[in-house]
Amino acid sequence: MVGGETGKYKYDANLMCNQINRAINTSATRKNARTWTESILNNRHQIKP
């Protein structure tokens, strides 16, 4: 079921974005949250499925 898999991955991506945004919003210092987010985005090519 390709449609189901696509929906699953889209949901996972939205969930990850929500977690990142929540970390930024609740961080004591936005600079630290931004650095943490950038490190994830810069290293995403190392993430294996």
C-alpha positions as CSV (number, residue, x, y, z in Angstrom):
1,M,0.0,0.0,0.0
2,V,2.0,2.9,-1.3
3,G,-0.5,5.5,-0.2
4,G,-0.5,4.2,3.4
5,E,3.4,4.3,3.5
6,T,3.4,7.8,2.0
7,G,1.0,9.0,4.7
8,K,3.0,7.3,7.4
9,Y,6.2,9.0,6.4
10,K,4.5,12.4,6.0
11,Y,3.1,12.0,9.5
12,D,6.5,11.1,10.8
13,A,8.0,14.2,9.2
14,N,5.3,16.4,10.7
15,L,5.8,14.9,14.1
16,M,9.6,15.5,13.9
17,C,9.0,19.1,12.8
18,N,6.6,19.6,15.8
19,Q,9.2,18.2,18.2
20,I,11.8,20.6,16.8
21,N,9.5,23.5,17.0
22,R,8.5,22.6,20.6
23,A,12.2,22.3,21.6
24,I,12.8,25.8,20.1
25,N,9.7,27.3,21.8
26,T,10.4,25.8,25.2
27,S,14.2,26.2,25.2
28,A,15.7,28.5,27.8
29,T,17.8,30.2,25.1
30,R,16.7,30.2,21.5
31,K,20.3,30.3,20.4
32,N,20.9,26.8,21.9
33,A,17.7,25.5,20.3
34,R,18.7,26.9,16.9
35,T,22.1,25.3,17.2
36,W,20.6,22.0,18.1
37,T,18.2,22.1,15.2
38,E,20.9,23.1,12.7
39,S,23.1,20.2,13.9
40,I,20.2,17.8,13.2
41,L,19.5,19.3,9.8
42,N,23.2,19.3,8.9
43,N,23.7,15.7,10.0
44,R,20.5,14.3,8.5
45,H,22.5,12.7,5.7
46,Q,24.0,10.4,8.3
47,I,20.7,9.1,9.5
48,K,20.0,5.6,8.2
49,P,16.4,4.4,7.7
